[in-house]
Structure formats: structure tokens, C-alpha cells
Amino acid sequence: MKNWWFPAVVLGVSGVGLVFASERGREHVRVFFDRISKGEDPFVDFNRAVERQLENIQHTLDQLSEALES
């Protein structure tokens, strides 16, 4: 077993504990599970943001490619 395994687990568990320690963290977890129980995708906003960023990256790469071809 690796020497880093135990500290990584302790940090992970303590991070989860910190989420539940604050009211704001509990509210986020509650909203997340409410969305899942209603069948909604809890990552829909994140997915949209990632899609926009990927489109921006693709557009920039296309511009760079055109500039290098000229």
C-alpha cells in the first residue's frame, strides 16, 4: 500500500465533512439531491458553461489555423 493513500483519504473525508458543516454547504447538497430526485440533470449549468468554453477554444483554434495558413 502506498504511503500517500491514508493522508489522501483523510483529506477527502474531512473535505466532505466541511461541506456538511456549514449551512450553505448543506443547502447545496440538498439542492443537488432534490434535482436528482426530480430527474433533472444537476450539472446542466456546468455542462452549458463547458460547451461555451469549448466553442470559444474551437473558434480560437480555427482563427489560429487560418492565420498560420496565410
DSSP file (Angstrom, degrees, kcal/mol; ACC not computed):
  #  RESIDUE AA STRUCTURE BP1 BP2  ACC     N-H-->O    O-->H-N    N-H-->O    O-->H-N    TCO  KAPPA ALPHA  PHI   PSI    X-CA   Y-CA   Z-CA
    1    1 A M              0   0    0      0, 0.0     2,-0.1     0, 0.0     0, 0.0   0.000 360.0 360.0 360.0 141.8    0.0    0.0    0.0
    2    2 A K    >   -     0   0    0      1,-0.1     3,-0.7     2,-0.0     4,-0.5  -0.350 360.0-128.6 -74.0 153.0    1.3    3.4   -0.8
    3    3 A N  T 3  S+     0   0    0      1,-0.2     3,-0.2     2,-0.1    -1,-0.1   0.725 106.9  55.5 -71.9 -22.0    2.3    5.9    1.9
    4    4 A W  T 3> S+     0   0    0      1,-0.2     4,-1.9     2,-0.1    -1,-0.2   0.587  85.7  83.7 -87.5 -10.4    0.1    8.6    0.4
    5    5 A W  H <> S+     0   0    0     -3,-0.7     4,-2.1     1,-0.2     5,-0.2   0.928  89.8  46.2 -61.6 -50.7   -3.1    6.6    0.5
    6    6 A F  H  > S+     0   0    0     -4,-0.5     4,-2.5     1,-0.2     5,-0.2   0.931 112.7  48.0 -63.5 -48.5   -4.1    7.3    4.1
    7    7 A P  H  > S+     0   0    0      0, 0.0     4,-2.4     0, 0.0    -1,-0.2   0.883 111.2  52.6 -60.5 -35.6   -3.5   11.0    4.1
    8    8 A A  H  X S+     0   0    0     -4,-1.9     4,-2.3     2,-0.2    -2,-0.2   0.909 110.3  47.3 -65.0 -41.1   -5.5   11.3    0.8
    9    9 A V  H  X S+     0   0    0     -4,-2.1     4,-2.7     2,-0.2     5,-0.2   0.916 111.5  50.7 -65.6 -42.8   -8.4    9.5    2.3
   10   10 A V  H  X S+     0   0    0     -4,-2.5     4,-2.4     1,-0.2    -2,-0.2   0.918 111.5  47.8 -62.2 -43.4   -8.3   11.7    5.5
   11   11 A L  H  X S+     0   0    0     -4,-2.4     4,-2.1     2,-0.2    -1,-0.2   0.903 112.7  49.5 -64.1 -40.6   -8.2   14.9    3.4
   12   12 A G  H  X S+     0   0    0     -4,-2.3     4,-2.1     2,-0.2    -2,-0.2   0.929 112.9  45.5 -63.8 -45.7  -11.2   13.6    1.2
   13   13 A V  H  X S+     0   0    0     -4,-2.7     4,-2.3     1,-0.2    -2,-0.2   0.893 113.0  50.2 -66.4 -39.6  -13.3   12.7    4.2
   14   14 A S  H  X S+     0   0    0     -4,-2.4     4,-2.0    -5,-0.2    -1,-0.2   0.866 108.5  53.7 -68.2 -33.7  -12.5   15.9    6.0
   15   15 A G  H  X S+     0   0    0     -4,-2.1     4,-1.5     2,-0.2    -2,-0.2   0.912 109.6  47.0 -64.2 -42.6  -13.4   17.9    2.9
   16   16 A V  H  X S+     0   0    0     -4,-2.1     4,-1.5     1,-0.2    -2,-0.2   0.897 110.6  53.4 -64.8 -39.6  -16.8   16.1    2.7
   17   17 A G  H  X S+     0   0    0     -4,-2.3     4,-0.7     1,-0.2    -2,-0.2   0.872 105.2  54.0 -62.4 -37.3  -17.3   16.8    6.4
   18   18 A L  H  X S+     0   0    0     -4,-2.0     4,-0.9     1,-0.2     3,-0.3   0.848 103.1  57.0 -66.7 -33.5  -16.6   20.5    5.8
   19   19 A V  H  < S+     0   0    0     -4,-1.5     3,-0.5     1,-0.2    -1,-0.2   0.923 111.4  42.3 -61.5 -43.0  -19.3   20.6    3.2
   20   20 A F  H  < S+     0   0    0     -4,-1.5    -1,-0.2     1,-0.2    -2,-0.2   0.581 102.2  71.6 -80.6  -9.2  -21.8   19.4    5.7
   21   21 A A  H  < S+     0   0    0     -4,-0.7     2,-0.3    -3,-0.3    -1,-0.2   0.809  92.5  60.2 -77.5 -28.9  -20.5   21.6    8.5
   22   22 A S  S  X S-     0   0    0     -4,-0.9     4,-2.2    -3,-0.5     5,-0.2  -0.702  79.4-130.9-101.9 153.2  -21.9   24.9    7.0
   23   23 A E  H  > S+     0   0    0     -2,-0.3     4,-2.3     1,-0.2     5,-0.2   0.889 110.2  53.9 -65.0 -39.3  -25.5   25.7    6.3
   24   24 A R  H  > S+     0   0    0      2,-0.2     4,-2.2     1,-0.2    -1,-0.2   0.912 108.7  48.8 -62.8 -42.4  -24.6   26.9    2.8
   25   25 A G  H  > S+     0   0    0      1,-0.2     4,-2.3     2,-0.2    -2,-0.2   0.912 111.0  49.6 -63.4 -43.3  -22.9   23.5    2.1
   26   26 A R  H  X S+     0   0    0     -4,-2.2     4,-2.5     1,-0.2    -1,-0.2   0.881 109.6  52.6 -63.1 -36.9  -25.9   21.6    3.4
   27   27 A E  H  X S+     0   0    0     -4,-2.3     4,-2.6     2,-0.2    -2,-0.2   0.911 108.6  49.5 -65.1 -42.3  -28.1   23.7    1.2
   28   28 A H  H  X S+     0   0    0     -4,-2.2     4,-2.4     2,-0.2    -2,-0.2   0.916 112.5  47.4 -62.5 -42.9  -26.0   22.9   -1.9
   29   29 A V  H  X S+     0   0    0     -4,-2.3     4,-2.4     2,-0.2    -2,-0.2   0.907 111.7  51.2 -64.4 -41.2  -26.1   19.2   -1.2
   30   30 A R  H  X S+     0   0    0     -4,-2.5     4,-2.2     2,-0.2    -2,-0.2   0.922 111.5  46.6 -61.7 -45.6  -29.9   19.4   -0.6
   31   31 A V  H  X S+     0   0    0     -4,-2.6     4,-2.4     2,-0.2    -1,-0.2   0.904 110.9  53.6 -63.7 -41.5  -30.5   21.2   -3.9
   32   32 A F  H  X S+     0   0    0     -4,-2.4     4,-1.9     1,-0.2    -2,-0.2   0.937 112.6  42.3 -58.5 -48.7  -28.2   18.7   -5.7
   33   33 A F  H  X S+     0   0    0     -4,-2.4     4,-2.3     1,-0.2    -1,-0.2   0.809 111.0  56.4 -72.8 -28.4  -30.2   15.7   -4.3
   34   34 A D  H  X S+     0   0    0     -4,-2.2     4,-1.6    -5,-0.2     6,-0.2   0.918 108.1  48.3 -64.4 -42.7  -33.5   17.4   -5.0
   35   35 A R  H  <>S+     0   0    0     -4,-2.4     5,-2.1     1,-0.2     4,-0.5   0.907 112.2  49.0 -63.4 -41.2  -32.6   17.9   -8.6
   36   36 A I  H ><5S+     0   0    0     -4,-1.9     3,-1.1     1,-0.2    -1,-0.2   0.918 110.0  50.9 -64.6 -42.3  -31.5   14.2   -8.9
   37   37 A S  H 3<5S+     0   0    0     -4,-2.3    -1,-0.2     1,-0.3    -2,-0.2   0.804 109.4  51.0 -67.8 -27.8  -34.8   13.0   -7.3
   38   38 A K  T 3<5S-     0   0    0     -4,-1.6    -1,-0.3    -5,-0.1    -2,-0.2   0.503 118.3-112.2 -85.1  -4.1  -36.8   15.1   -9.7
   39   39 A G  T < 5S+     0   0    0     -3,-1.1    -3,-0.2    -4,-0.5     2,-0.2   0.536  71.2 138.9  86.5   6.7  -34.9   13.6  -12.6
   40   40 A E      < -     0   0    0     -5,-2.1    -1,-0.3    -6,-0.2    -2,-0.1  -0.504  62.1-109.7 -81.4 153.6  -33.2   16.9  -13.6
   41   41 A D    >   -     0   0    0     -2,-0.2     3,-1.5     1,-0.2     4,-0.2  -0.751  23.7-159.5 -82.1 114.1  -29.6   17.0  -14.6
   42   42 A P  T 3  S+     0   0    0      0, 0.0     3,-0.2     0, 0.0     4,-0.2   0.656  89.6  53.9 -70.2 -12.8  -27.8   18.7  -11.7
   43   43 A F  T 3> S+     0   0    0      1,-0.2     4,-3.2     2,-0.1     5,-0.2   0.202  71.8 111.2-104.6  15.4  -24.8   19.5  -14.0
   44   44 A V  H <> S+     0   0    0     -3,-1.5     4,-2.1     1,-0.2    -1,-0.2   0.896  81.0  45.2 -61.2 -42.3  -26.9   21.3  -16.7
   45   45 A D  H  > S+     0   0    0     -3,-0.2     4,-2.2    -4,-0.2    -1,-0.2   0.913 115.0  48.3 -66.5 -42.3  -25.4   24.7  -15.9
   46   46 A F  H  > S+     0   0    0     -4,-0.2     4,-2.5     1,-0.2    -2,-0.2   0.920 110.5  51.6 -62.7 -44.1  -21.9   23.3  -15.7
   47   47 A N  H  X S+     0   0    0     -4,-3.2     4,-2.5     1,-0.2    -2,-0.2   0.896 109.2  50.2 -61.9 -40.5  -22.4   21.5  -19.0
   48   48 A R  H  X S+     0   0    0     -4,-2.1     4,-2.4    -5,-0.2    -1,-0.2   0.920 110.9  49.0 -63.3 -43.3  -23.5   24.6  -20.7
   49   49 A A  H  X S+     0   0    0     -4,-2.2     4,-2.1     1,-0.2    -2,-0.2   0.904 111.9  48.6 -63.7 -41.1  -20.6   26.6  -19.5
   50   50 A V  H  X S+     0   0    0     -4,-2.5     4,-2.6     2,-0.2    -1,-0.2   0.911 109.9  52.1 -65.7 -41.8  -18.2   23.9  -20.6
   51   51 A E  H  X S+     0   0    0     -4,-2.5     4,-2.3     1,-0.2    -2,-0.2   0.914 109.5  49.6 -60.4 -43.3  -19.8   23.8  -24.0
   52   52 A R  H  X S+     0   0    0     -4,-2.4     4,-2.2     1,-0.2    -1,-0.2   0.912 111.6  48.8 -62.1 -42.0  -19.4   27.5  -24.4
   53   53 A Q  H  X S+     0   0    0     -4,-2.1     4,-2.5     1,-0.2    -2,-0.2   0.908 110.7  50.2 -65.5 -40.7  -15.8   27.3  -23.4
   54   54 A L  H  X S+     0   0    0     -4,-2.6     4,-2.6     2,-0.2    -1,-0.2   0.888 109.8  51.0 -64.5 -38.1  -15.1   24.5  -25.9
   55   55 A E  H  X S+     0   0    0     -4,-2.3     4,-2.5     2,-0.2    -1,-0.2   0.906 110.4  49.5 -64.3 -41.0  -16.8   26.5  -28.6
   56   56 A N  H  X S+     0   0    0     -4,-2.2     4,-2.4     2,-0.2    -2,-0.2   0.912 111.9  48.2 -62.8 -42.6  -14.6   29.5  -27.8
   57   57 A I  H  X S+     0   0    0     -4,-2.5     4,-2.6     2,-0.2    -2,-0.2   0.924 112.1  49.0 -64.0 -44.2  -11.5   27.3  -27.9
   58   58 A Q  H  X S+     0   0    0     -4,-2.6     4,-2.3     1,-0.2    -2,-0.2   0.912 111.4  49.7 -62.4 -42.4  -12.5   25.8  -31.2
   59   59 A H  H  X S+     0   0    0     -4,-2.5     4,-2.2     2,-0.2    -1,-0.2   0.916 111.7  48.4 -62.2 -43.8  -13.2   29.2  -32.7
   60   60 A T  H  X S+     0   0    0     -4,-2.4     4,-2.4     1,-0.2    -2,-0.2   0.897 111.1  50.1 -64.4 -41.0   -9.7   30.4  -31.5
   61   61 A L  H  X S+     0   0    0     -4,-2.6     4,-2.5     2,-0.2    -1,-0.2   0.884 109.3  51.9 -65.3 -37.9   -8.0   27.4  -32.9
   62   62 A D  H  X S+     0   0    0     -4,-2.3     4,-2.4     2,-0.2    -2,-0.2   0.918 110.7  47.9 -63.2 -43.1   -9.8   27.9  -36.2
   63   63 A Q  H  X S+     0   0    0     -4,-2.2     4,-2.3     2,-0.2    -2,-0.2   0.906 112.3  49.2 -63.6 -41.5   -8.6   31.5  -36.3
   64   64 A L  H  X S+     0   0    0     -4,-2.4     4,-2.2     2,-0.2    -2,-0.2   0.906 110.4  50.8 -64.1 -42.1   -5.1   30.5  -35.5
   65   65 A S  H  X S+     0   0    0     -4,-2.5     4,-1.8     1,-0.2    -2,-0.2   0.913 110.7  48.5 -62.4 -43.7   -5.1   27.8  -38.2
   66   66 A E  H  X S+     0   0    0     -4,-2.4     4,-1.2     1,-0.2    -1,-0.2   0.898 111.1  50.7 -63.6 -40.4   -6.3   30.3  -40.8
   67   67 A A  H  < S+     0   0    0     -4,-2.3    -1,-0.2     1,-0.2    -2,-0.2   0.874 111.1  48.1 -66.4 -36.7   -3.6   32.8  -39.7
   68   68 A L  H  < S+     0   0    0     -4,-2.2    -1,-0.2     1,-0.2    -2,-0.2   0.803 108.6  54.2 -74.8 -28.6   -0.9   30.1  -40.0
   69   69 A E  H  <        0   0    0     -4,-1.8    -1,-0.2     1,-0.2    -2,-0.2   0.772 360.0 360.0 -74.6 -25.7   -2.1   29.0  -43.4
   70   70 A S     <        0   0    0     -4,-1.2    -1,-0.2    -5,-0.1    -2,-0.2   0.478 360.0 360.0 -74.6 360.0   -1.9   32.6  -44.8
